[in-house]
Amino acid sequence: MARSPRLHATAPEPQPVPELPAPQWGDALPEAVLRTPWLRWLSPLSGEQRCVVALCAFAALLFVPWLGATGFWDPWEPHYGEVAREMIARGDYLHPWWESAYFFSKPALDLWLMAAGMLAVNGDGPDRWVGVFTEWGVRLPFAAISALGAILLFVAASRLISRRAALLGTVATLTAPLFVMLARQAVPDPMFVGLLSAAMACLMIALFAEQAGPGWAIAFYCFVGLATLSKGLLGFALPGAVTLLYCIATGEWHRLRRLRLITGTLIVLAIAAPWYFTMFAFPGKDDEGKSFFERFIVHDHFKRLVTGVYTSTPGGTFTYFIEQLGFDCFPWVFALPGALGSVLSRRAIRPQTTRDRALFFVLLWVLIGFAVFALSATKFHHYAFPVMPPLLLLCGMWLERVLDEGLRAHAGEVFAGALLYALVAHDLALTPKHVTDMFVFNYERPYPDRETDPRGVFTMLFYAAPAVALSPWLLDRAAQAWRFVRAFPTRAGRARLFAAWRERMDGAPLATEESPQDRSILIGSLVALAVAFAVFLGWFHWRALSPHWTQRDLFWEYYQKSAADEPIGAYLMNWRGETFYSRNRVRQLRENQKLGEFMAGPGDRKWLLVEQARLTVLRTALGPSVRLRVVESRNNKFALTVAERREQGQPAAAPVAGQNGAAQPAPVPAGHSGGTPSPAQPPPSTTFGAPP
């Protein structure tokens, strides 16, 4: 049978339309920006790039102002600063040195950056590494790398989770109190956390992004190598543990092929191994007779973890860092119950999508980091710092869900967060010392309440934010009450109210549809509080506290008022600042015999640094033949004094009690300034060896 001719051609199969990514926050620029000439360069940038630019500007606004306006905080900043200064003075950048022995407690990267900062900002004369701008040059790399880690984590979360959640999480990280206070200090923790966050961000993109190039894996290994050179074994142990546990839990071992493990190992070794192998082979000993391996690996890694060393709070329980994270993350503690509740759902633990995998990876980062530091026998408040970036990223994810789904869908989590916020705010407002205890060494050190009392500002901010957040709900309830009052006096009004009550009892909705502005105002007030609190802490409160935790102002006073042949000693103290700011020329008088030898030396006047609480002990040790005069005592921890031999027959002058029980300075002669010079008014000479 002949086939009939085909009258119409067969239509081709429809081709699938490629799915376009949904527009995200920041993709479209407001018209006002496009009309502003100096902002038009933002137009060709992608939404992600614009957010990165905005976050860089925001971080600079938070951390750069007054970054070097205060001296190094005792004891950590001047301790590491002195080791870096000795590198320059000795011309030896491989073998760290402190006072009179080698220093093996920290790796070299932080010290190299501090030395580079000293050289960069003080370029004149033989003493260029210690000058007026030293604090600026030393602290700036630490603030920059801290912000870099948070911003790279934003890039990873923007690509794998969502841009709005990533933005909220990054703003939360940059404005968290512990981040604000530590990013302004030249200590290893902000450097390590910045490098760790950057490494984990690159790792997440390399593992989970569908079109991630090899550059992200290479960047991951570079950051791991630098983190290892900054903090030691934790630099590669934490990323390795999180990745390994993720593969064990999900069975996705094939993702390791993306990491190019052999190439990456060579990169890490090329960055970190040369200095470590040099130090392992170095025969020098530290002040306790330990080699580099014995001090750094055995003592400062394993003993710190197992038996505890140098801790002000030995034997803390598992609740130790739970309490500290409440203070560290304020006011974002409001989002912690919802963040943990959301991410611990079944879908998050059994990831199916890229977003779920990324969230599960971040959750493992939080849990492993918390477990490591909670199990450590050595505990300091700031040890929770490595857990904060991933934890606050989860908070940003939950806040985005609230914006999308509404407050009523998360009523229980919102109530739990509000209760947690109230508890932490109450403790902070009553005891602002919690802020300094986040990152200092000795938690028993006196807090300068009288001079720097921030409780009024804290209370105002902590009450204002909830008032704004609750204002839509309160106004709505007030309007309902007013309608009830107006309707109740009439019979018809009472009938309508009774009918409405019966309708609700029969299962009708209890209220009208939730207004989107309620959730927007709530999140907006939380962000506004966090930014205002961060600005107050970094711009004002940190500067007000600093004079009581640094000896720089005391040494400026000494350099201005001492003669060239008048030495300075530190009596019964070892707070590190006296060594750095004297350029290692202070005499450490840790026993009365050393004090006697110091006073018997040449010169009629001797300058002495002493803790306020030991002024009476110093007077007794000097005896009646020496007159001790307090020159500067506004620092609530230290006093600068001058000791002079009495002439025979001269009576001992009774000290005048002043603030903190310390003797007050003698009247300043005309033509001399009795105050401590401000950071903007340097001493006449920046030569820290010979007084001007």
C-alpha positions in Angstrom: 0.0 0.0 0.0 1.5 3.3 -1.1 2.1 5.8 1.6 0.1 9.0 1.2 2.1 12.1 0.7 2.9 14.2 3.7 1.1 17.5 3.5 2.8 19.3 6.4 6.3 19.1 7.6 6.8 17.7 11.1 7.3 20.6 13.6 10.7 20.5 15.3 10.9 19.5 19.0 10.8 22.6 21.2 14.2 23.4 22.7 14.3 23.9 26.4 14.6 27.5 27.5 17.6 28.1 29.7 16.6 29.0 33.2 17.8 32.5 34.0 19.0 33.3 37.5 16.4 35.2 39.5 17.3 38.9 40.0 18.9 39.5 43.4 19.2 42.4 45.7 21.6 45.0 44.3 21.2 44.1 40.6 19.3 47.3 39.8 20.7 50.7 40.8 18.3 53.5 42.0 17.8 56.3 39.6 19.3 58.8 42.2 22.6 56.9 41.9 22.6 56.9 38.1 22.0 60.6 38.1 24.9 61.3 40.5 28.0 62.0 38.4 30.6 60.6 40.8 28.6 57.3 41.3 28.0 56.5 37.6 31.1 54.2 37.6 28.9 51.7 39.6 26.6 51.2 36.6 28.7 48.6 34.7 29.4 46.6 37.8 27.4 43.6 38.8 25.2 43.5 41.8 27.7 41.4 43.7 30.6 43.8 42.8 28.6 46.8 44.0 27.9 45.1 47.3 31.6 44.3 47.7 32.5 48.0 47.1 29.8 49.1 49.6 31.1 46.6 52.2 34.7 47.8 51.7 33.6 51.4 52.3 31.6 50.4 55.3 34.5 48.4 56.8 36.8 51.4 56.2 34.3 53.7 57.9 34.1 51.4 61.0 37.8 50.6 61.5 40.1 53.2 60.0 39.0 56.4 62.0 41.3 56.8 65.1 42.9 53.4 64.4 46.3 54.6 65.6 45.1 57.4 67.9 45.8 55.3 71.0 48.8 53.4 72.2 49.2 49.6 72.2 47.0 47.8 74.7 48.8 45.8 77.4 50.0 43.2 77.4 49.6 41.5 73.9 50.0 44.4 71.4 53.2 45.8 72.9 54.6 42.3 73.4 54.3 41.4 69.8 55.2 44.9 68.8 58.5 44.7 70.7 59.4 41.4 69.0 58.7 43.0 65.6 60.8 46.1 66.6 63.6 43.8 67.6 63.5 42.2 64.2 64.3 45.6 62.7 66.8 46.6 65.3 68.7 43.3 65.2 68.4 42.9 61.4 67.1 39.3 62.0 63.7 38.6 60.5 63.8 34.8 60.9 64.5 34.3 64.7 62.1 36.4 66.8 63.6 38.0 69.9 62.1 39.4 73.1 64.1 41.4 75.7 67.1 39.1 76.2 66.1 35.8 74.7 64.5 34.2 71.6 60.7 34.3 71.3 59.1 31.1 70.0 55.4 31.5 71.1 54.0 32.8 67.8 54.7 32.3 64.1 56.3 35.0 61.9 53.6 36.4 59.6 52.0 38.7 62.2 55.5 39.9 63.3 56.6 40.6 59.7 53.5 42.6 59.1 54.0 44.7 62.2 57.6 45.3 61.3 56.6 46.3 57.8 54.0 48.7 59.3 56.7 50.3 61.5 59.0 50.8 58.6 56.3 52.1 56.3 55.1 55.0 58.5 58.4 56.0 60.2 60.9 56.6 57.5 63.3 59.2 59.0 66.3 58.6 61.1 67.8 55.6 62.8 64.8 55.1 65.1 62.3 55.1 62.2 60.6 51.9 63.5 59.2 53.6 66.6 57.4 56.9 66.1 54.2 58.9 66.3 52.5 56.9 63.5 53.7 53.5 64.6 50.3 52.4 65.9 48.6 53.3 62.5 51.1 51.4 60.4 51.1 48.3 62.7 47.3 48.0 63.1 46.2 48.8 59.6 47.1 45.3 58.0 45.2 43.6 60.8 42.1 45.6 60.3 42.3 45.1 56.5 42.7 41.4 56.6 39.9 41.0 59.2 37.6 42.9 56.8 38.9 40.9 53.8 37.9 37.6 55.3 34.3 38.8 56.1 33.9 40.3 52.6 35.2 37.1 50.8 32.7 35.1 52.9 30.0 37.5 51.6 31.1 36.6 48.0 30.8 32.9 48.7 27.5 33.1 50.5 26.1 35.5 47.8 26.8 32.8 45.1 25.8 29.8 47.1 23.0 30.9 49.4 21.6 34.3 48.5 22.9 37.8 48.2 20.5 39.4 50.8 21.3 36.7 53.4 25.0 37.1 52.7 24.8 40.9 53.1 22.9 40.7 56.4 25.4 38.1 57.7 28.4 40.2 56.6 27.0 43.4 58.2 26.4 41.4 61.4 30.0 40.2 61.4 31.5 43.6 60.8 29.4 45.2 63.5 29.6 42.5 66.2 31.4 43.9 69.3 34.2 41.4 69.4 35.0 42.0 65.8 34.9 45.8 66.2 37.3 45.7 69.2 39.7 43.0 67.9 40.0 44.3 64.4 41.5 47.5 65.9 44.3 45.6 67.6 47.5 44.1 66.3 47.2 40.7 67.8 47.2 37.3 66.1 43.5 36.5 66.4 42.0 39.0 63.9 44.7 38.1 61.4 44.0 34.4 61.8 40.2 34.7 61.7 40.4 37.0 58.6 42.7 34.5 56.8 40.6 31.5 58.0 37.3 33.1 56.8 38.9 33.9 53.4 40.2 30.4 53.1 36.8 28.9 54.0 35.0 31.2 51.5 37.3 30.1 48.7 36.9 26.5 49.7 33.1 26.7 49.6 33.1 28.2 46.1 35.6 25.6 44.9 33.5 22.7 46.4 30.0 23.8 45.6 29.8 26.4 42.8 29.0 24.8 39.5 31.3 26.9 37.4 34.1 27.6 39.8 37.5 27.9 38.1 40.7 26.5 39.5 41.7 29.9 40.8 39.4 29.5 43.9 41.1 26.3 45.0 44.5 28.0 44.5 43.4 31.0 46.5 42.1 28.6 49.2 45.6 27.0 49.6 47.3 30.4 49.6 45.1 31.6 52.5 45.6 28.3 54.3 49.4 28.7 54.0 49.2 32.2 55.3 46.9 31.2 58.2 49.4 28.4 59.1 52.1 31.0 59.1 50.0 33.2 61.3 48.6 30.8 63.9 50.2 27.4 63.5 48.5 24.0 63.1 44.9 25.5 63.3 45.5 27.2 60.0 45.1 23.9 58.1 43.6 21.7 60.8 40.2 23.5 60.9 39.5 23.7 57.2 40.7 20.1 56.8 38.5 18.8 59.7 35.4 20.6 58.3 35.9 19.3 54.8 36.6 15.7 56.0 33.5 15.6 58.2 31.4 17.0 55.4 32.5 14.2 53.1 31.9 11.6 55.8 28.4 12.9 56.5 27.3 13.3 52.9 29.4 10.7 51.1 30.3 13.3 48.5 33.9 12.3 48.2 34.0 13.2 44.6 34.1 16.9 45.5 37.7 16.5 46.7 38.7 16.2 43.0 37.9 19.9 42.6 40.6 20.8 45.2 43.7 19.4 43.4 45.0 18.1 46.7 48.6 17.5 45.5 49.0 20.9 44.0 47.4 22.5 47.0 49.7 20.7 49.4 52.7 22.0 47.5 51.3 25.6 47.6 50.9 25.4 51.4 54.3 24.0 51.9 55.9 26.6 49.7 54.3 29.4 51.8 54.7 28.0 55.3 57.4 25.3 55.3 60.6 27.4 54.7 60.2 29.4 57.9 59.0 26.5 60.0 61.8 24.2 58.8 64.3 27.0 59.5 63.0 27.3 63.1 62.9 23.5 63.6 66.6 23.3 62.7 67.5 26.4 64.8 69.4 25.5 68.0 68.5 28.7 69.9 66.5 28.5 73.2 63.9 30.9 74.7 64.0 32.4 78.2 62.8 29.0 79.7 65.4 27.0 77.8 63.0 25.5 75.3 63.6 25.0 71.6 61.2 26.2 69.0 59.6 22.7 68.7 59.3 22.3 72.5 57.8 25.8 72.9 55.6 26.3 69.9 54.4 22.8 69.1 54.5 21.0 72.4 53.8 23.8 74.9 51.7 26.3 72.9 49.7 23.8 70.9 49.2 20.5 72.8 49.7 21.6 76.4 47.5 24.6 75.7 44.8 22.2 74.5 45.2 19.5 77.0 46.6 20.9 80.3 46.1 24.6 80.0 48.6 27.4 80.0 48.4 31.2 80.5 44.7 31.3 81.2 42.8 33.6 83.5 39.9 31.3 83.6 41.1 27.7 84.0 38.7 24.8 83.8 35.8 26.6 82.2 32.7 24.4 81.4 30.9 24.0 78.1 28.8 27.0 78.9 31.9 29.3 78.9 31.7 30.3 75.2 27.9 30.2 75.1 27.9 33.1 77.5 30.8 34.9 75.6 29.1 34.5 72.2 26.1 36.3 73.7 28.2 39.3 74.4 30.4 38.9 71.3 27.4 38.9 68.9 25.2 41.5 70.4 22.6 42.6 69.2 22.6 39.8 66.6 21.8 37.4 69.5 18.2 38.1 68.5 18.7 35.9 65.5 20.6 33.1 67.1 17.6 30.9 68.1 16.0 31.2 64.7 19.4 30.6 62.9 20.2 27.4 64.8 16.6 26.1 64.6 16.4 26.6 60.8 19.8 25.1 59.9 19.2 22.1 62.1 16.2 21.1 60.1 16.0 17.8 58.2 16.6 19.4 54.8 19.7 21.2 56.0 21.3 18.1 57.5 20.5 16.0 54.3 21.5 18.6 51.6 20.0 18.2 48.2 20.7 21.6 46.6 23.7 23.9 46.4 22.2 26.1 49.1 21.6 23.2 51.4 25.2 21.9 51.0 26.6 25.3 51.7 24.5 25.8 54.8 25.4 22.3 56.1 29.1 23.1 55.5 28.8 26.4 57.5 27.0 24.5 60.3 29.9 22.0 60.5 32.3 25.0 60.6 30.4 26.4 63.6 30.2 23.0 65.5 33.8 21.9 64.9 35.2 25.3 65.8 33.1 25.6 68.9 34.0 22.0 70.0 37.8 22.6 69.6 37.8 25.8 71.7 35.3 24.6 74.2 37.3 21.4 74.9 40.6 23.3 75.2 41.9 23.5 78.7 43.1 27.0 78.0 40.3 29.5 77.6 40.1 33.2 77.0 37.0 35.1 76.1 38.1 35.9 72.6 38.7 32.2 71.7 35.2 32.2 70.4 36.2 34.6 67.6 36.7 31.9 64.8 33.2 30.7 65.3 31.6 34.2 64.8 31.7 34.6 61.0 29.9 31.4 60.2 27.5 31.8 63.1 26.5 35.3 62.0 26.1 34.1 58.4 23.5 31.7 59.6 21.8 34.6 61.4 21.7 36.5 58.2 20.1 33.5 56.5 17.3 33.4 59.1 16.7 37.1 58.9 16.2 36.8 55.2 13.6 34.1 55.9 11.8 36.4 58.2 11.7 39.1 55.5 10.3 36.6 53.0 7.9 34.6 55.2 6.8 37.1 57.8 7.0 37.4 61.6 4.0 35.2 62.3 5.6 32.2 60.5 8.5 32.5 62.9 6.7 33.8 66.0 8.3 31.3 68.4 11.8 32.0 67.2 11.2 35.8 67.3 10.0 35.5 70.9 13.0 33.4 71.9 15.3 35.8 70.2 13.7 38.8 71.9 14.1 37.1 75.3 17.8 36.4 74.6 18.3 40.0 73.4 16.8 41.3 76.6 18.9 39.1 78.9 22.2 40.1 77.1 21.3 43.8 76.8 20.5 43.8 80.6 23.9 42.4 81.5 25.8 44.7 79.1 24.0 47.8 80.2 24.6 47.1 83.9 28.2 45.8 83.5 29.9 47.4 80.5 33.1 45.8 81.6 32.0 42.8 79.6 33.1 44.7 76.5 36.8 45.0 77.6 36.8 41.5 79.0 36.1 40.2 75.5 39.8 40.7 74.5 42.0 41.6 77.5 44.4 39.2 79.4 43.5 39.9 83.0 39.7 40.0 83.7 40.4 41.3 87.3 42.0 44.5 86.0 40.0 47.6 87.2 37.5 49.1 84.9 37.5 53.0 84.7 33.8 53.5 85.4 34.1 57.1 86.5 35.9 58.3 83.4 34.4 56.2 80.7 31.0 55.1 82.0 29.0 54.1 78.9 25.9 52.8 80.7 23.7 55.8 79.7 24.5 55.3 76.0 24.1 51.6 76.2 20.7 51.9 77.9 19.5 54.4 75.4 20.5 52.3 72.4 19.2 49.1 73.8 15.8 50.5 74.6 15.5 52.6 71.4 15.8 49.7 69.0 13.0 47.6 70.5 10.8 50.6 70.7 11.2 51.3 67.0 10.8 47.6 66.1 7.6 47.3 68.1 6.1 50.6 67.0 4.0 49.2 64.1 2.6 46.5 66.3 1.9 48.9 69.1 0.3 51.5 66.8 -1.9 48.8 65.3 -3.0 47.6 68.7 -3.7 51.1 69.8 -5.9 51.7 66.7 -7.8 48.5 67.5 -8.3 49.6 71.1 -9.6 53.0 69.9 -12.0 51.4 67.5 -13.2 49.2 70.3 -13.7 52.2 72.6 -15.6 54.0 70.0 -17.9 51.1 69.0 -18.6 49.7 72.5 -21.0 52.4 73.8 -23.6 51.7 71.1 -25.9 48.7 70.8 -24.9 48.2 67.2 -21.2 48.4 68.0 -21.5 45.8 70.8 -23.4 43.5 68.4 -20.6 43.8 65.8 -18.0 43.0 68.4 -19.9 40.0 69.6 -20.3 38.7 66.1 -16.6 39.2 65.4 -15.8 37.3 68.6 -18.2 34.4 67.6 -16.6 34.3 64.1 -13.1 33.9 65.6 -14.3 31.2 68.0 -15.6 29.3 65.0 -12.1 29.2 63.4 -11.9 32.4 61.4 -8.6 34.2 61.2 -7.6 36.0 64.4 -6.3 39.1 62.6 -5.8 40.7 59.3 -3.0 39.8 57.0 0.5 40.8 58.3 1.9 44.0 56.9 5.3 43.6 55.2 6.5 46.8 56.8 6.4 45.2 60.2 9.2 42.7 59.4 11.1 45.4 57.5 11.0 47.8 60.4 12.1 45.0 62.8 15.1 44.0 60.7 15.9 47.6 60.0 16.0 48.6 63.6 18.3 45.6 64.4 20.7 46.7 61.7 20.6 50.4 62.8 21.3 49.4 66.4 24.2 47.2 65.4 25.8 50.0 63.3 25.2 52.6 66.0 26.6 50.3 68.7 29.7 49.5 66.6 30.4 53.1 65.8 30.1 54.1 69.5 32.4 51.2 70.6 35.0 51.8 67.9 35.1 55.5 67.6 34.4 56.7 71.1 34.4 54.0 73.8 37.6 52.3 72.6 39.4 55.6 72.6 38.1 56.5 76.1 39.3 53.1 77.5 42.7 53.0 75.8 44.6 55.4 78.1 44.0 53.0 80.9 45.4 50.0 79.0 48.4 51.6 77.4 51.6 53.1 78.7 52.3 55.3 75.7 51.1 58.5 77.3 53.2 57.8 80.4 56.3 57.5 78.3 55.5 60.6 76.3 55.3 62.4 79.7 58.7 60.8 80.6 60.4 61.9 77.4 59.1 65.5 77.7 60.1 66.0 81.3 63.2 63.9 81.8 66.8 64.7 81.2 69.1 62.7 78.9 70.9 61.0 81.8 67.8 60.1 83.8 66.9 56.3 83.4 63.5 54.7 83.9 62.6 51.5 85.7 59.5 49.4 86.1 58.9 48.3 89.7 57.3 44.9 90.3 55.5 44.8 86.9 55.8 43.1 83.5 53.0 44.4 81.3 55.1 44.5 78.1 54.2 48.1 77.3 57.1 49.4 79.3 59.6 47.3 77.2 58.2 48.4 73.8 57.8 52.1 74.5 61.3 52.4 76.1 62.8 50.5 73.2 63.8 47.7 75.6 65.8 50.1 77.8 63.6 50.1 80.8 65.1 48.5 83.9 62.9 45.7 85.2 63.0 45.9 89.0 61.2 42.8 90.1 62.7 42.6 93.5 63.9 45.2 96.1 67.5 44.3 95.5 67.2 45.4 91.9 65.5 48.6 93.1 68.4 49.4 95.4 71.0 48.8 92.6 68.9 51.1 90.3 68.7 53.9 92.8 72.4 53.6 93.6 73.3 54.3 90.0 74.5 57.6 88.7 72.2 60.6 88.6 70.2 62.4 91.2 66.7 61.6 89.7 65.3 58.2 88.7 62.0 57.7 87.0 59.8 54.7 88.0 56.7 53.1 86.6 54.6 51.3 89.2 51.1 50.0 89.5 48.7 52.3 91.4 48.1 49.6 94.0 51.8 49.3 94.7 52.7 53.0 95.3 52.8 52.5 99.1 55.0 49.4 98.7 57.4 51.4 96.5 57.5 54.3 99.0 58.4 51.8 101.8 61.0 50.1 99.7 62.7 53.4 98.8 62.9 54.5 102.5 62.8 57.9 104.0 66.0 59.1 102.3 64.2 59.2 98.9 61.4 61.5 98.0 58.9 59.9 95.5 56.7 62.3 93.5 53.9 61.1 91.3 54.1 62.9 88.0 51.1 61.3 86.2 48.4 59.1 87.7 45.4 59.5 85.5 45.9 56.0 84.1 43.9 53.9 86.6 46.4 51.0 86.4 49.9 52.7 86.3 51.6 55.7 87.7 54.6 57.5 86.5 56.8 58.7 89.4 60.2 60.4 89.9 62.5 59.5 92.8 64.9 62.1 94.2 67.4 61.9 97.0 66.5 64.1 100.0 68.9 66.6 101.4 69.9 65.9 105.0 67.3 67.4 107.3 64.6 67.7 104.7 61.3 66.4 106.1 59.3 63.8 104.2 56.3 65.4 102.5 53.0 63.6 103.0 51.5 62.5 99.7 48.1 64.0 98.8 45.6 61.2 98.2 43.8 61.5 94.9 41.9 59.3 92.5 42.4 55.6 92.9 44.2 56.3 96.3 47.3 57.5 94.4 49.3 60.5 95.3 48.7 63.5 93.0 51.4 65.2 91.0 53.2 68.2 92.5 52.1 71.6 91.1 53.5 72.0 87.6 55.8 75.1 87.3 54.8 77.9 85.1 55.6 77.3 81.4 55.2 73.5 81.7 52.2 71.3 80.7 51.0 69.0 83.4 48.8 66.9 81.1 49.5 63.8 79.0 50.1 64.8 75.4 47.3 63.8 73.1 47.9 61.4 70.1 47.9 64.4 67.8 50.6 66.1 69.8 53.7 63.9 69.7 56.7 64.4 71.9 59.4 66.6 70.6 61.6 63.7 69.7 60.6 60.2 68.6 64.0 58.7 69.6 62.9 56.2 72.2 66.3 55.3 73.4 67.6 58.7 74.6 65.1 61.0 76.1 64.9 64.5 74.4 
